[in-house]
Amino acid sequence: MTSTQIAVLLLGLSMALNIAFIAGLLAASTGFSTARAIMYGGGAAGATLIIFFTALAAYG
């Protein structure tokens, strides 16, 4: 793996983690339970990674 590929993977993971954290905080602040907020965050992270890696495969 080249350093560029590693940087792109780290960018995708960082982006997914930030979106998951924000989605979890928003869910928790609207009154959902902690478990449900974690599930929303995990779903947001998974969806972000799917979109990111699909775009990377299509254009990379």
Secondary structure by P-SEA (a helix, b strand, c coil): ccaaaaaaaaaaaaaaaaaaaaaaaaaaaacccaaaaaaaaaaaaaaaaaaaaaaaaacc
